[in-house]
Amino acid sequence: MFVLLATTILQLGVVIISGSVALLADTIHNFSDALTAVPLWVAFVLGRRVATKRYTYGFGRAEDLAGLFIIAVVALSAVVAAYQSIERFFHPQPLNNLWWVIAAGFIGFFGNEIVAIYRIRVGQKIGSAALVADGVHARIDGFTSLAVVAGGFGVMLGFPLADQSSACSSRP
């Protein structure tokens, strides 16, 4: 969670100075992914509790509920990013500090890869398919952060809509 929050803060700073909608989409997604660590952690804590008279099978299904919450958060972030992308198609704005945008895309990639490695290892160690899946999700998000890099280079090569196009590709 803290790695993705740090990544989000760094990317948000670059969004502010650059106006990159692709980086904004990646930042929103990384922030939502950081927040989804909270319900997953709560589910793991609840899942370890022993069965009671009322919950005779225990609390293992808390992980399923956390998964539903995570889906809702990611879907909401996709809607926000899509809205921003569509808005920029109709009201394009010049981009500034493209090298910072490219650097922030790489930061997004490396931040997500660190999280992916950690979640996959821990998920395999404790036998949590949800945590392993979340790790694979983080790895895929890292690759979509590279779309921001491609968009930045596209803008440098004279294709101003490359920033908006990469914003659309960074959503699931």
Buried (B, 14 or more C-beta within 10 A) or exposed (E): BEBBBBBBEBBBEBBEEBBBBBBBBBBBBBBBBBBBBBBBEBBBEBBEEEEEEEBEEBBBEBBEBBBEBBEEBBEEBBEBBBEBBBEBEEEBEEBEBBEBBBBBBBBBBBBBBBBBEBBBEBBEEEEBEBBBBBBBBBBEBBEBBBBBBBBBBBBBEEEEEBBBBBBBBBBE
